[in-house]
Amino acid sequence: MLACGIRARGSVARAARLPNRGIAATLAGMIRPRSRRRKPSSLIFLLLLVAGLLLIGYLDQQLREIRTSEGSRIVVRDGDSLAIDGVDFRLAGIDAPELRQDCEAADGAKWPCGEAARRALHSLVAQGDLRCSPHTNDRFGRVVATCRIDGVGDLGAAMVRDGLAVNYGGRGPGDYAAEEDAARRNKEGIWRGRFTPPSEWRAAHPR
C-alpha cells in the first residue's frame, strides 16, 4: 500500500508540472492497464497454407484417379503413362508432351499441352473398362503395353489422332504414322502451331 501511495503522489506531482494535461487524464494514463500483445498469426497462416496445399493435392489426385468396374485403381500420370493397381504402364508407340511442357498455338500464344494431354488420356480411360497387352519393359521398369478401352479402341491411336501425342513406333511396338499424318493435316492439338518434340524437351529439361 505504501508503494502504491508513493507512486500515485509522484503522478500527481508530475501532472502539476504539465499545464497542458489535466491531472485526471494523467492519472488515467498512468494506471490504464497495458493492452496485451496480440499473438503472432504466422503460425496460423502456415497451418492454413499447409492445409490448402494438402487439399489441392487431394483434389488433383482425384482428377487423376479412376476406378474400374472390377475395382482396379488407375492413376493417369501424364499423356502416355498410367499406373494400374500400383504398376506403372507406358503406352506403346506414342510420346506425349511432358506434363510441364507448353506448346504454341497458331497465334504464338502458349498453352499447357502436357497437362492437356494428361486430361485427354484421363477422359478416354474414364469411358470404359481398360485392357492392356504388355510387350516389354522400358529402362524405368514400366510395362510398355498397348491399351484399349471399350468403345474407344486403341488409346495410343486415339491420342496421336487427336494431336496430343506423336508417333513413337520406331522405338517400340505400335506404329501410328497414319494417325499422325491425319492429325497434322487437320491441325489437331499440338499441330495447330509450333511445339518441341517431347524427347527434345526432356533432353533440355532433365529431372
Salt bridges, closest charged atoms under 4 A:
ASP60 OD2 - ARG64 NE 2.75
GLU65 OE2 - ARG67 NE 3.46
GLU65 OE1 - ARG73 NE 3.08
ASP80 OD2 - ARG90 NH2 3.46
ASP88 OD1 - ARG77 NE 3.00
ASP95 OD1 - ARG90 NH2 3.18
ASP95 OD1 - ARG202 NH1 3.02
GLU98 OE2 - ARG202 NH1 2.79
GLU98 OE1 - ARG207 NH2 3.88
GLU104 OE2 - LYS110 NZ 3.94
GLU115 OE2 - ARG118 NH2 2.65
GLU115 OE2 - ARG119 NE 3.11
ASP138 OD2 - ARG142 NE 2.73
ASP150 OD1 - ARG131 NH1 2.39
GLU180 OE2 - ARG184 NH2 3.22
ASP181 OD1 - ARG184 NH1 3.12
